[in-house]
Amino acid sequence: MNRRNESDERLRIEAAQKDPSRFAELYEEHFERVYVFVLRRVSDRHVAQDLTADVFHQALANLKRFEWRGAPFAAWLYRIAANEIADHFHRTSRERPAAPPSDVSNGEMAAVEQRALLFRLVDRLPADQRRVVVMRFGEGRSIREVAQQLERSEGAVKQLQWRALQTLRAELGQEHG
């Protein structure tokens, strides 16, 4: 996200914080990405629709507490979505402890839980590292694109990415012994 787009997004967020009816702009801009993110993880269209609605409900309910930290608004939405997905699988595992949902294997559930943990860990990274990780892996941008948008050298972006990945590896190692 270049500085102009970042500034525009920040202004839209601040406007929505003051007037919740302005949240519709953010909803329209991010709905499809969040829905696809959720759908890929739950593999059930109806559940994905419900969870996506929950994500935006949570986002709207907590928008006043949102603090701009330089990361795209989508990163905050993805974090909410990851938590909703984890909560969903936690609830369904309690409701039906004998077996996972028929369309989701144990391996897929473990992968969802792993991704939810990863999103929480990414959120703890320093702002510059978090932005690089979100842009590179969340948005699928190249090193060159990230460097241009952050107005940094490609080497600096590679260094930020390397540090972020080292931190995440260490944190994941601690989480899984």
C-alpha positions as CSV (number, residue, x, y, z in Angstrom):
1,M,0.0,0.0,0.0
2,N,1.6,3.3,-1.0
3,R,1.6,6.3,1.3
4,R,-1.4,7.9,-0.6
5,N,-3.5,4.8,-0.4
6,E,-2.4,4.3,3.2
7,S,-3.5,7.9,4.0
8,D,-6.8,7.4,2.2
9,E,-7.5,4.2,4.1
10,R,-6.6,5.8,7.4
11,L,-9.0,8.7,6.6
12,R,-11.8,6.2,5.8
13,I,-11.2,4.4,9.0
14,E,-11.2,7.6,11.1
15,A,-14.4,8.7,9.3
16,A,-16.1,5.3,10.1
17,Q,-14.9,5.6,13.8
18,K,-16.7,8.9,14.0
19,D,-19.7,7.9,12.0
20,P,-20.4,4.1,11.9
21,S,-22.6,4.5,8.8
22,R,-19.2,5.1,6.9
23,F,-18.2,1.6,7.8
24,A,-20.0,0.4,4.7
25,E,-17.1,1.7,2.5
26,L,-14.7,-0.4,4.4
27,Y,-17.0,-3.4,4.3
28,E,-17.4,-3.1,0.5
29,E,-13.7,-2.8,0.0
30,H,-12.7,-5.8,2.1
31,F,-15.7,-8.2,2.0
32,E,-14.6,-10.3,-0.9
33,R,-11.1,-10.8,0.4
34,V,-12.2,-11.7,3.9
35,Y,-14.9,-14.1,2.6
36,V,-12.4,-15.9,0.4
37,F,-10.0,-16.1,3.3
38,V,-12.6,-17.7,5.5
39,L,-14.0,-20.0,2.8
40,R,-10.6,-21.4,2.0
41,R,-10.2,-22.4,5.6
42,V,-13.6,-23.8,6.5
43,S,-14.5,-25.3,3.0
44,D,-18.3,-24.7,3.6
45,R,-20.0,-21.9,1.9
46,H,-22.7,-21.4,4.5
47,V,-20.3,-21.5,7.4
48,A,-18.0,-19.1,5.6
49,Q,-20.9,-16.7,5.0
50,D,-21.8,-16.8,8.7
51,L,-18.2,-16.4,9.9
52,T,-17.6,-13.5,7.5
53,A,-20.7,-11.7,8.8
54,D,-19.4,-12.3,12.3
55,V,-16.0,-10.8,11.3
56,F,-17.5,-7.6,10.1
57,H,-19.9,-7.5,13.0
58,Q,-16.9,-7.7,15.4
59,A,-15.0,-5.2,13.3
60,L,-17.8,-2.7,13.5
61,A,-18.4,-3.3,17.2
62,N,-14.7,-2.7,17.9
63,L,-13.9,-0.1,15.3
64,K,-13.6,2.7,17.9
65,R,-10.8,0.7,19.6
66,F,-8.9,0.2,16.3
67,E,-5.6,2.0,16.4
68,W,-3.7,2.8,13.2
69,R,-0.3,1.2,13.4
70,G,0.7,1.4,9.7
71,A,-0.5,-2.1,8.8
72,P,-3.3,-2.4,6.3
73,F,-6.9,-2.5,7.7
74,A,-7.2,-5.9,6.0
75,A,-4.6,-7.3,8.4
76,W,-6.8,-6.4,11.3
77,L,-9.8,-8.0,9.6
78,Y,-7.7,-11.2,8.8
79,R,-6.8,-11.4,12.5
80,I,-10.4,-11.2,13.5
81,A,-11.3,-13.8,10.8
82,A,-8.6,-16.1,12.1
83,N,-9.9,-15.8,15.6
84,E,-13.5,-16.4,14.4
85,I,-12.4,-19.5,12.5
86,A,-10.5,-20.8,15.5
87,D,-13.5,-20.2,17.7
88,H,-15.8,-21.9,15.2
89,F,-13.7,-25.0,15.2
90,H,-13.4,-24.9,18.9
91,R,-17.2,-24.7,19.3
92,T,-17.9,-27.4,16.7
93,S,-15.3,-29.8,18.3
94,R,-17.1,-29.4,21.7
95,E,-20.5,-29.9,20.0
96,R,-19.4,-33.0,18.2
97,P,-16.4,-34.5,20.0
98,A,-16.5,-37.9,18.4
99,A,-15.5,-36.7,14.9
100,P,-14.5,-33.5,13.0
101,P,-17.0,-32.1,10.5
102,S,-17.3,-34.5,7.6
103,D,-16.0,-32.0,5.1
104,V,-12.9,-31.0,7.2
105,S,-10.3,-33.6,8.2
106,N,-8.2,-33.6,11.3
107,G,-5.2,-32.4,9.3
108,E,-7.2,-29.5,7.9
109,M,-8.5,-28.5,11.3
110,A,-4.9,-28.6,12.6
111,A,-3.9,-26.4,9.7
112,V,-6.6,-23.9,10.5
113,E,-5.5,-23.8,14.1
114,Q,-1.9,-23.4,13.0
115,R,-2.8,-20.5,10.7
116,A,-4.8,-18.8,13.5
117,L,-1.8,-19.1,15.8
118,L,0.4,-17.7,13.0
119,F,-1.9,-14.7,12.6
120,R,-1.7,-14.0,16.3
121,L,2.1,-14.2,16.2
122,V,2.3,-12.0,13.1
123,D,0.2,-9.4,15.0
124,R,2.9,-9.3,17.7
125,L,5.7,-8.5,15.2
126,P,7.2,-5.0,15.1
127,A,5.1,-2.8,12.7
128,D,7.6,-2.8,9.8
129,Q,8.1,-6.5,10.0
130,R,4.4,-7.1,10.2
131,R,3.7,-4.9,7.2
132,V,6.3,-6.8,5.1
133,V,4.8,-10.2,6.1
134,V,1.2,-9.1,5.4
135,M,2.2,-7.6,2.0
136,R,4.4,-10.5,1.0
137,F,2.4,-13.4,2.2
138,G,-1.1,-12.0,2.8
139,E,-1.4,-9.9,-0.3
140,G,1.1,-11.9,-2.4
141,R,3.3,-9.0,-3.4
142,S,6.8,-9.3,-4.7
143,I,9.9,-7.9,-2.8
144,R,10.1,-5.1,-5.4
145,E,6.4,-4.1,-5.0
146,V,6.8,-4.1,-1.2
147,A,9.9,-2.0,-1.4
148,Q,8.2,0.5,-3.7
149,Q,5.2,0.8,-1.5
150,L,7.2,1.1,1.7
151,E,9.7,3.4,0.0
152,R,12.6,1.2,1.1
153,S,15.3,-0.7,-0.7
154,E,14.7,-4.3,-1.7
155,G,17.6,-5.3,0.6
156,A,15.8,-3.6,3.5
157,V,12.6,-5.4,2.8
158,K,14.4,-8.7,2.5
159,Q,16.1,-8.0,5.9
160,L,12.7,-7.2,7.5
161,Q,11.2,-10.3,6.0
162,W,14.1,-12.5,7.2
163,R,13.9,-11.1,10.8
164,A,10.1,-11.5,10.9
165,L,10.4,-15.1,9.7
166,Q,13.1,-15.9,12.2
167,T,11.0,-14.5,15.0
168,L,8.0,-16.4,13.8
169,R,10.0,-19.7,13.6
170,A,11.2,-19.1,17.2
171,E,7.7,-18.4,18.5
172,L,6.2,-21.4,16.7
173,G,9.0,-23.6,18.1
174,Q,8.1,-22.3,21.6
175,E,4.4,-22.9,21.1
176,H,5.0,-26.5,19.9
177,G,7.8,-27.5,22.3
